Amino acid sequence: MQIKTETKVGLFVIIAIAIFIAMTIGIGAFRFSSTGYVPYKVSFDDVSGLSKKAEVKISGVKVGWIENIELLSNGKAQADIMVNKKYNLYDNAYAIVRQEGLIGTKYLELVPGDPMLPKLPSGNALARPGREAVSVDELLFKFKNIATHVEQVTDSIKEAFTGQEKSEQLKSLIENLANASAKIDRISSSLDHVFTDNEDNLKKAIQNISSATMTLKDDLPALKDNLTTSTESLTKAADEAHQTFSSITSISQKIDDGKGLLGKLINEDDMYRDIKTAVNSVKNYLAKVENMSVIVDAHSENMHRPVDQFKFTDSKGYFNLRLCTNGNSFYMGQIATSEKGFVERRHIYNTYMNSRENTYEPIPYDEIPTDPENGFASFNRREFSPYIVKQERKQFAYGFQFGKIYNNFAMRVGLFEGTFGVGADYFIPLSTEKLSWITSLEAFDFKGQQRLEFLKLRRPHLKWLNRVFIFNNIYTTFGFDDFVSQNATAFFGFGIRFADNDIKYLISKLNLSFAS
């Protein structure tokens, strides 16, 4: 039995929503019951990265969760936590903010305290304030300071080796080293001549020493070994001294010629500018990475009535990936699917030849009679149309948008469901922090290219979309689609959204599941 296209799209939407709900429940976004848990309070100077529903652990074992985080009047943050009542906390208990791996989410580690002390009553605050974890932002800031210090050191080296007077002093120092090396070389040559001229005498002396050594062999064997070692050491020391001064001469010559890193730093300004440019590039890159964030969003839209000559009510699904490069601009990629499908229009052009007069020349379309009372002429007019319109329904459409944020208001421009359009989003301030509301207005397909040809509709597609967040990651959708045409219909649906911290938390959980 062949499954219909609309059935496939419906199954796709249901399975996607079921997967999102299962993933949300799996990572602990919902807490259906708090029976068996007791509340405590913990104060912090900084809770960056720690969010509601984060896990509370003792010695790495999960024992509860964070129920709420609020800012106190003294400027400190207070976390309300729920701990399994079978684990006791004592008067000197305290909490530490930790992180699972390098990119993992943060959680709260409890140190229960000394069992010899009284137990901490339920609902009380921990006597000792909590300790926050090392922030990645602080590490990046310290790395930026290191890069700044490297730049300062480079500037100091440049200042130390630039200028006519300092260059002359450096050259004078190198010349003195070269002269000293030449003198030592002459001394070595003189010593070599001395040893050469007195070779016979030295041989006799060595023979005499050998005779004396043989005489004293039985009594003083250690003396022989010491004298032999001393002779070899003196020879090696002379050779090494000669090689050392030769190397100094070679190094000074290379520096003077501008070879090597030190020579280029002294003689070439381009090397200094290149190092400075590289350090600035690293600093700029770190600043961009620090301000970048990612948001993954998916939602459904279930239409109220059938439209556009389609037999059933339409259901749409959207998957959005938003990349925020800095504080007030972003890029968003979009994948949309529809049970009804998105209309794609193609024109097939035809050329007809005149075979009645055996000329086989193209028939000019403008010369075909258009008399409305002549049925045959009307038939020819239709039959010899220069093109035929072919329309197909595609299950998927794609979009890419660029946006700018101005406080609570945002503007978007780009591709909406495969056509050019613009959009505006407004964050509606509410008196409660438990709910948040974003309303959006989108206008696209200005020439009606996604409408059926025979309907003769050319109005733009206008859409009003509302997102009401009931949890941090779950929201409901409602609004009106195509509300300025005869295809106007209301819709409702559900959605799910994950930010940077949620994605890191999910990845860390998946890694732990695969490892086990």
Helices and strands as residue ranges (DSSP letters): H 5-26, E 37-44, E 55-58, E 61-71, E 77-84, E 94-99, E 106-111, H 136-161, H 164-197, H 199-215, H 221-256, H 260-267, H 269-291, E 293-303, E 315-324, E 329-349, G 365-367, H 375-383, E 387-406, E 409-416, E 419-428, E 436-444, G 453-455, E 461-469, E 474-481, E 489-498, H 500-515
